[in-house]
Amino acid sequence: VRSDPFSSRRCRVALLGFGTVGSAVARRLTAADTPFQLTQILDRGAAQKQRAAPFAGVSWTSQIEDILLSDADVVVEAIGGIDPATDWIRSALVAGKSVVTANKQVIARQGAPLLALAARQGRQLRFEAAVGGAMPIVRAIGEGLAGDRIVAIDAILNGTTNAVLSQIEATGCSLDAAVRSAQARGYAEADSAADLGGDDARAKLAILCALAFGLRVDASRIPAVSCAAIAAADFARARPRDATIRQLAHADYDRRSLTLTAWVAPVDVSAASLFGRTVGPQNAALITGEYSGEIGIFGAGAGGAATAVAIIGDIAAIARDRAAIVPAPALTSNFILKTSDVVFQTWPPVAVEVAC
Ligand SMILES: NC(=O)c1ccc[n+]([C@@H]2O[C@H](COP(=O)([O-])OP(=O)(O)OC[C@H]3O[C@@H](n4cnc5c(N)ncnc54)[C@H](OP(=O)(O)O)[C@@H]3O)[C@@H](O)[C@H]2O)c1
C-alpha cells in the first residue's frame, strides 16, 4: 500500500464501527508498515472494546461529534445499517472529511446525493467495499471499463449464500446445517434472511446498475427469489445435467428501448462455469461490454480481512490525490424495469440457464 509520496503528513483516518470489518481495518492501519495513521475509533461499546484491543496513539469515543471535530482526513464508516450511518456519512462530508464506506444499503439508497455532496465539498466518497468484498468490481466498472459500454452483468454477490449453497452441494446437508456451518466459520450473520432472500444482492446490483448503466434503481423493485427453500435434492436433480445451483444477480440494459432487466435468484449454472466453480464465501462477476466482450472477476467476497483490503485501497486512492474531485454520477430514472416475464416466486419453478 502506497500513500502520497509527495505528502509530508500521513493521511489521518478515523474509524466508525469496531466489528468484523472495522477491527480488521484497525489492525491493518496500526500495523508497523502502514503509511496511514489511525487516530480515532468510534463504537457504541468503545470503553469495553478499547480494553480488549488497545492501540497506541488511538483515541476511542462513542460520540460522533468527536470525529466531526477531529483533524482526521478520512472517515471510514463500518457500522452498517441505514441510520445513523447515512447521517454520519453526510455529516463527515460536511465537516470536510473524505469518506470510505462498506455500506451497500446506504450507497444503494443515497449514493448519488452523497456523491454530489462530496463533489460540492471538494472531498471524496469511495465505496469499493460495498460490493464484492475484496473483488474490485466498483473500480472495474467505474474506471477500468469506462471505455466500454456495458450491456450486462451476471454475478454472485452474496458470499454468505454462496457459502451455504456450495456447502449443501458438497455435503448434501440441510440448508439449516449449512447456515450454522457458515455462521461458525464467520461467513454468516445471526440473521441470514437478507442474504438468502436476496435483499443484500439486490442492493449491490442496484449500485452496479448505477455505475454500469447510469440508472437510479430502487433495489426493492428488483425481482428476487429466495434461496431459503433450497435442499440437497435440488442439487441432486441438477447434477445429472452437470449443473449446480447458485444465487445469481443479473442485469442487462437495452439502451434503445430504455429497458432494464434485473433479478436475483437461485439458478442452474453449469458446474464447470465460473459461477459453478465459485465456492465458499467467494464472489464472481461476468461483465459484458459492447466492445470488450466478457470480462470476468473473481475473489473473496466477504470477511473482515478481505473487506479491509477494499477499504484500505480506497483510503490509498484518497491519500494519493486528496484534491481529486470525483464527479457525481448523472443517474436517470427514465427507464422501464422489466418484471412481467421474470416472475420468480418460489424455488424451483424457474430455472434460468446461464451459458458461460
Ligand atoms: N462482514 C463482512 O464480511 C462485510 C463484507 C462487506 C461489507 N460489509 C459491510 O461492512 C459494514 C460493517 O459490517 P460488519 O460485518 O463489520 O458489522 P458488525 O460486525 O456488526 O460491526 C459493526 C460495529 O459497529 C458498531 N455499531 C453499530 N451501530 C452503531 C452505532 N449506531 N453507534 C456506534 N457503534 C455502532 C457495532 O456495535 P455492536 O457490536 O454493539 O453492535 C459493531 O461493533 C456493513 O455495512 C456491512 O454490510 C461487511
Ligand as a Chemical Component Dictionary entry (heavy atoms), coordinates in Angstrom:
data_LIG
# 
_chem_comp.id                   LIG 
_chem_comp.type                 NON-POLYMER 
_chem_comp.pdbx_formal_charge   0 
_chem_comp.three_letter_code    LIG 
# 
loop_
_chem_comp_atom.comp_id 
_chem_comp_atom.atom_id 
_chem_comp_atom.alt_atom_id 
_chem_comp_atom.type_symbol 
_chem_comp_atom.charge 
_chem_comp_atom.model_Cartn_x 
_chem_comp_atom.model_Cartn_y 
_chem_comp_atom.model_Cartn_z 
_chem_comp_atom.pdbx_ordinal 
LIG N1  N1  N 0  -18.702 -8.648 7.374  1  
LIG C1  C1  C 0  -18.437 -8.697 6.064  2  
LIG O1  O1  O 0  -17.934 -9.697 5.533  3  
LIG C2  C2  C 0  -18.731 -7.492 5.201  4  
LIG C3  C3  C 0  -18.316 -7.505 3.856  5  
LIG C4  C4  C 0  -18.550 -6.376 3.069  6  
LIG C5  C5  C 0  -19.210 -5.287 3.597  7  
LIG N2  N2  N 1  -19.626 -5.322 4.895  8  
LIG C6  C6  C 0  -20.310 -4.143 5.424  9  
LIG O2  O2  O 0  -19.487 -3.556 6.422  10 
LIG C7  C7  C 0  -20.312 -2.909 7.394  11 
LIG C8  C8  C 0  -19.953 -3.452 8.771  12 
LIG O3  O3  O 0  -20.198 -4.838 8.784  13 
LIG P1  P1  P 0  -19.636 -5.769 9.959  14 
LIG O4  O4  O 0  -19.814 -7.169 9.485  15 
LIG O5  O5  O -1 -18.299 -5.316 10.383 16 
LIG O6  O6  O 0  -20.717 -5.455 11.096 17 
LIG P2  P2  P 0  -20.529 -5.669 12.670 18 
LIG O7  O7  O 0  -19.592 -6.792 12.942 19 
LIG O8  O8  O 0  -21.897 -5.723 13.256 20 
LIG O9  O9  O 0  -19.809 -4.319 13.150 21 
LIG C9  C9  C 0  -20.461 -3.085 13.298 22 
LIG C10 C10 C 0  -19.844 -2.409 14.515 23 
LIG O10 O10 O 0  -20.372 -1.084 14.605 24 
LIG C11 C11 C 0  -20.984 -0.926 15.893 25 
LIG N3  N3  N 0  -22.147 -0.070 15.723 26 
LIG C12 C12 C 0  -23.272 -0.353 15.035 27 
LIG N4  N4  N 0  -24.127 0.682  15.092 28 
LIG C13 C13 C 0  -23.528 1.627  15.841 29 
LIG C14 C14 C 0  -23.924 2.917  16.291 30 
LIG N5  N5  N 0  -25.112 3.428  15.975 31 
LIG N6  N6  N 0  -23.067 3.623  17.064 32 
LIG C15 C15 C 0  -21.868 3.114  17.395 33 
LIG N7  N7  N 0  -21.438 1.883  17.021 34 
LIG C16 C16 C 0  -22.259 1.149  16.246 35 
LIG C17 C17 C 0  -21.369 -2.328 16.329 36 
LIG O11 O11 O 0  -21.530 -2.376 17.713 37 
LIG P3  P3  P 0  -22.284 -3.660 18.376 38 
LIG O12 O12 O 0  -21.238 -4.744 18.420 39 
LIG O13 O13 O 0  -22.681 -3.156 19.726 40 
LIG O14 O14 O 0  -23.444 -3.998 17.502 41 
LIG C18 C18 C 0  -20.179 -3.114 15.828 42 
LIG O15 O15 O 0  -19.085 -3.028 16.707 43 
LIG C19 C19 C 0  -21.752 -3.173 6.960  44 
LIG O16 O16 O 0  -22.204 -2.091 6.175  45 
LIG C20 C20 C 0  -21.629 -4.429 6.106  46 
LIG O17 O17 O 0  -22.674 -4.550 5.155  47 
LIG C21 C21 C 0  -19.396 -6.394 5.708  48 
# 
loop_
_chem_comp_bond.comp_id 
_chem_comp_bond.atom_id_1 
_chem_comp_bond.atom_id_2 
_chem_comp_bond.value_order 
_chem_comp_bond.pdbx_ordinal 
LIG N1  C1  SING 1  
LIG C1  O1  DOUB 2  
LIG C1  C2  SING 3  
LIG C2  C3  SING 4  
LIG C2  C21 DOUB 5  
LIG C3  C4  DOUB 6  
LIG C4  C5  SING 7  
LIG C5  N2  DOUB 8  
LIG N2  C6  SING 9  
LIG N2  C21 SING 10 
LIG C6  O2  SING 11 
LIG C6  C20 SING 12 
LIG O2  C7  SING 13 
LIG C7  C8  SING 14 
LIG C7  C19 SING 15 
LIG C8  O3  SING 16 
LIG O3  P1  SING 17 
LIG P1  O4  DOUB 18 
LIG P1  O5  SING 19 
LIG P1  O6  SING 20 
LIG O6  P2  SING 21 
LIG P2  O7  DOUB 22 
LIG P2  O8  SING 23 
LIG P2  O9  SING 24 
LIG O9  C9  SING 25 
LIG C9  C10 SING 26 
LIG C10 O10 SING 27 
LIG C10 C18 SING 28 
LIG O10 C11 SING 29 
LIG C11 N3  SING 30 
LIG C11 C17 SING 31 
LIG N3  C12 SING 32 
LIG N3  C16 SING 33 
LIG C12 N4  DOUB 34 
LIG N4  C13 SING 35 
LIG C13 C14 SING 36 
LIG C13 C16 DOUB 37 
LIG C14 N5  SING 38 
LIG C14 N6  DOUB 39 
LIG N6  C15 SING 40 
LIG C15 N7  DOUB 41 
LIG N7  C16 SING 42 
LIG C17 O11 SING 43 
LIG C17 C18 SING 44 
LIG O11 P3  SING 45 
LIG P3  O12 DOUB 46 
LIG P3  O13 SING 47 
LIG P3  O14 SING 48 
LIG C18 O15 SING 49 
LIG C19 O16 SING 50 
LIG C19 C20 SING 51 
LIG C20 O17 SING 52 
# 
